[in-house]
Amino acid sequence: MPAPTPRPVIIGTGLAGTRLAQRLGEDAVLIGEEPHAPYNRVLLAEVLAGTYAPDVIALPRTPASPLRTRAVRIDRERRVVQCENGTEVPYETLVLATGSNPVLPPLRGLFAPGATELPLGVHAFRTMDDCLALSRAVTEGTRAVVIGGGLLGVSAARALARRGAQVVLTQQAERLMERQLDPRSSALVHRHLAELGVEIHTECRVRGVRVEDGHVRRVELHDGFMLDTDVTVLACGVRPRTGLAQAAGLDVRKGIVVDDELRTSDPHIRAVGDCAQHAGTVYGLATPALEQADALAALLTGAEAAYTGTRTLTRLTLPHEAGPLDLAAFGEPDPLPGDDVVQLTDATRGTYRKVVVRGDRLVGGVLVGELASVGALALAWEANESLAADDAVGAPLLHLLTHDGGL
């Protein structure tokens, strides 16, 4: 049995794993299966759009180069990670930062019997390889269908349109980005994409795909209508990548269950990022992943620390020749009965602001166009303190209520 090393072993080279390795320095071993240098997955749409070259979104280098192989098994009894290339990596503390996988919807015809690979013409949009394959497949006039109108689908549709593709975006929900945006701000995103030439279908369920000569050429909607396509993009969300943890017998529900010290059901194994479930929540976002990595780095270096959750803010910029559409959303943009709602709209400047107040607490908001006050509003929301007094926390909201703060 190999002697355990005191160095933490991290599986995963995404934002969380790389951030943790950076914080721990030479004291960490990093295992990653992607052939590319670690990169910022949040910016993949900008690579697809042609705004950035792939190397521009590379993450800062870690002191140690990652082992480029796939971890295939965790031997908890021996405290060893077994890798696809035959390497065994001993650990005293193991950190799972395995991220998430794209959701592949149960579409009729998507997989032939016994097939495990997507057919030609169909692409997930999760990794750098996905992004580069899409870039190669799309030229001026390419017919593209994007399935999914959440944040990822909107970003992919915008990027493909900027490359000159003829894009159709299908969304099962009644509006785009329904998890982050209220109806009015979603309508602004809808209009922005339409101005780029994107054809949008909401409340539209995709039933299946039609394959011709091994290549998907049509997307079938629930009403039988067919969309011709050269490239089909699956942007239906992600799910935590928990296979290693499940096979090792760890407690896995929606994600790998962790406590406030990011510890799993095995005291020698921690988990951070998209794969982790903390206090019942799987975030699947960049900010929580980074905060978890920072908290765990502090814990592993002997500091007193704990991760108690993240209040997430979504920001998105949709470039356009006439000027970009900037938006930010946080908390609960849809009010409950009894909530106070303030909405400010400036049609001339193309701005929209909405905040939701419950009692004396700011619980959510959406800003489109001018985002000068988003930092102050987010601070008031994150502090979760009373807005009744004109103090340092309450003042940003009072500025908004009096048409100040950038309006």
Backbone hydrogen bonds, N-H to C=O, Kabsch-Sander energy under -0.5 kcal/mol:
donor,donor_aa,acceptor,acceptor_aa,energy
9,V,93,T,-2.4
10,I,8,P,-0.5
10,I,29,V,-3.6
11,I,95,V,-2.8
12,G,10,I,-0.7
12,G,31,I,-3.3
14,G,97,A,-0.5
18,T,14,G,-2.5
19,R,15,L,-2.2
20,L,16,A,-2.3
21,A,17,G,-2.2
22,Q,18,T,-2.4
23,R,19,R,-2.2
24,L,20,L,-2.3
25,G,21,A,-1.5
27,D,24,L,-1.4
28,A,25,G,-1.2
29,V,8,P,-2.6
31,I,10,I,-3.1
32,G,67,L,-2.6
40,N,57,I,-2.9
41,R,39,Y,-1.0
43,L,40,N,-1.6
44,L,41,R,-1.6
46,E,43,L,-0.7
47,V,43,L,-1.3
48,L,44,L,-2.5
49,A,45,A,-2.3
50,G,46,E,-0.5
50,G,47,V,-0.9
51,T,46,E,-1.9
52,Y,46,E,-1.4
56,V,53,A,-1.7
57,I,53,A,-0.6
57,I,54,P,-1.0
58,A,55,D,-1.2
59,L,38,P,-2.5
67,L,30,L,-3.3
68,R,66,P,-0.7
69,T,32,G,-0.7
69,T,67,L,-1.7
72,V,82,Q,-2.8
73,R,82,Q,-1.6
75,D,73,R,-0.6
75,D,80,V,-3.1
76,R,74,I,-1.0
79,R,75,D,-1.5
80,V,75,D,-1.8
81,V,89,V,-2.7
82,Q,73,R,-3.0
82,Q,80,V,-0.6
83,C,87,T,-2.7
84,E,70,R,-3.0
86,G,83,C,-1.8
89,V,81,V,-2.8
91,Y,79,R,-2.2
92,E,5,T,-0.5
92,E,7,R,-0.5
94,L,268,H,-2.8
95,V,9,V,-3.2
96,L,94,L,-0.5
96,L,270,R,-2.9
97,A,11,I,-2.7
97,A,95,V,-0.7
101,N,239,R,-2.8
103,V,237,G,-2.9
107,L,105,P,-2.4
108,R,207,R,-2.2
110,L,107,L,-1.9
115,A,112,A,-2.5
120,L,214,G,-1.2
122,V,119,P,-1.8
123,H,232,T,-3.0
125,F,234,L,-0.7
131,C,127,T,-2.2
132,L,128,M,-2.8
133,A,129,D,-2.4
134,L,130,D,-2.3
135,S,131,C,-2.3
136,R,132,L,-1.9
137,A,133,A,-1.5
138,V,134,L,-1.3
139,T,137,A,-0.5
141,G,164,G,-2.8
142,T,139,T,-2.2
144,A,142,T,-0.6
144,A,166,Q,-2.8
145,V,231,V,-2.4
146,V,168,V,-3.1
147,I,145,V,-0.5
147,I,233,V,-3.0
148,G,146,V,-0.7
148,G,170,T,-2.9
150,G,235,A,-0.5
154,V,150,G,-2.8
155,S,151,L,-2.1
156,A,152,L,-2.5
157,A,153,G,-2.7
158,R,154,V,-2.3
159,A,155,S,-2.2
160,L,156,A,-2.6
161,A,157,A,-2.3
162,R,158,R,-2.0
163,R,159,A,-1.0
164,G,161,A,-1.6
165,A,160,L,-2.2
166,Q,142,T,-3.1
167,V,165,A,-0.9
168,V,144,A,-2.5
169,L,199,E,-3.3
170,T,146,V,-2.8
170,T,168,V,-0.5
171,Q,201,H,-2.9
177,M,149,G,-2.9
178,E,175,R,-0.7
180,Q,177,M,-1.1
181,L,177,M,-2.8
186,S,182,D,-2.5
187,A,183,P,-2.0
188,L,184,R,-1.5
189,V,185,S,-1.8
190,H,186,S,-2.6
191,R,187,A,-2.6
192,H,188,L,-2.2
193,L,189,V,-2.5
194,A,190,H,-2.3
195,E,191,R,-2.1
196,L,192,H,-0.9
196,L,193,L,-0.6
197,G,194,A,-1.6
198,V,193,L,-2.3
199,E,167,V,-2.8
200,I,198,V,-0.5
201,H,169,L,-2.9
203,E,173,A,-3.1
204,C,171,Q,-2.4
207,R,220,E,-2.6
208,G,220,E,-1.7
209,V,108,R,-3.0
210,R,218,R,-2.7
212,E,215,H,-3.1
215,H,212,E,-1.6
216,V,120,L,-2.6
217,R,210,R,-2.4
218,R,210,R,-1.4
219,V,227,L,-2.4
220,E,208,G,-3.0
221,L,219,V,-0.5
221,L,225,F,-3.0
222,H,205,R,-2.5
224,G,221,L,-2.2
227,L,219,V,-2.7
228,D,226,M,-0.5
229,T,217,R,-2.4
230,D,143,R,-2.9
231,V,143,R,-2.2
232,T,121,G,-3.3
233,V,145,V,-3.0
234,L,123,H,-2.9
234,L,232,T,-0.5
235,A,147,I,-2.6
235,A,233,V,-0.8
236,C,103,V,-0.5
239,R,101,N,-2.5
241,R,99,G,-2.7
242,T,240,P,-1.1
246,Q,242,T,-2.8
247,A,243,G,-2.6
248,A,244,L,-1.5
249,G,246,Q,-1.5
250,L,245,A,-2.4
252,V,250,L,-0.7
253,R,255,G,-2.7
256,I,275,C,-3.1
257,V,251,D,-2.1
257,V,255,G,-0.6
258,V,277,Q,-2.4
259,D,263,R,-1.3
262,L,259,D,-2.0
264,T,266,D,-0.6
264,T,269,I,-2.8
269,I,266,D,-2.3
270,R,94,L,-3.2
271,A,262,L,-1.9
272,V,96,L,-2.2
275,C,272,V,-0.6
276,A,273,G,-1.7
277,Q,256,I,-2.9
278,H,276,A,-0.5
278,H,281,T,-2.5
279,A,258,V,-0.7
281,T,278,H,-2.2
283,Y,281,T,-0.6
289,A,285,L,-1.3
290,L,286,A,-2.3
291,E,287,T,-2.5
292,Q,288,P,-2.7
293,A,289,A,-2.2
294,D,290,L,-2.4
295,A,291,E,-2.3
296,L,292,Q,-2.6
297,A,293,A,-2.4
298,A,294,D,-2.0
299,L,295,A,-2.1
300,L,296,L,-2.8
301,T,297,A,-1.1
302,G,299,L,-1.4
303,A,298,A,-2.6
305,A,303,A,-0.7
307,Y,260,D,-3.2
308,T,306,A,-0.6
312,T,310,T,-0.8
314,T,329,A,-3.0
316,L,327,L,-2.3
318,L,325,L,-2.7
323,G,320,H,-1.8
325,L,318,L,-2.5
326,D,324,P,-0.7
327,L,316,L,-2.4
328,A,367,L,-2.5
329,A,314,T,-2.3
330,F,365,G,-2.3
331,G,312,T,-0.9
332,E,363,V,-2.4
339,D,336,L,-2.3
340,D,357,V,-3.1
342,V,355,V,-2.2
344,L,353,R,-2.9
346,D,351,T,-2.4
350,G,346,D,-1.3
351,T,346,D,-2.0
352,Y,368,V,-2.5
353,R,344,L,-2.6
354,K,366,V,-2.4
355,V,342,V,-2.2
356,V,364,G,-2.7
357,V,340,D,-3.1
358,R,361,R,-2.8
359,G,357,V,-0.6
360,D,358,R,-0.6
361,R,358,R,-1.7
363,V,356,V,-2.7
363,V,361,R,-0.6
364,G,356,V,-1.1
365,G,330,F,-2.3
366,V,354,K,-2.4
367,L,328,A,-2.9
368,V,352,Y,-3.0
369,G,326,D,-3.2
370,E,368,V,-0.9
371,L,369,G,-0.6
374,V,371,L,-1.6
377,L,373,S,-2.4
378,A,374,V,-2.7
379,L,375,G,-2.0
380,A,376,A,-2.0
381,W,377,L,-2.3
382,E,378,A,-3.1
383,A,379,L,-2.3
384,N,380,A,-1.1
385,E,380,A,-0.6
387,L,360,D,-2.4
391,D,389,A,-2.2
395,A,391,D,-2.5
397,L,394,G,-0.5
398,L,394,G,-1.8
399,H,395,A,-2.3
400,L,396,P,-1.7
401,L,397,L,-2.6
402,T,398,L,-1.6
403,H,400,L,-1.7
404,D,399,H,-3.6
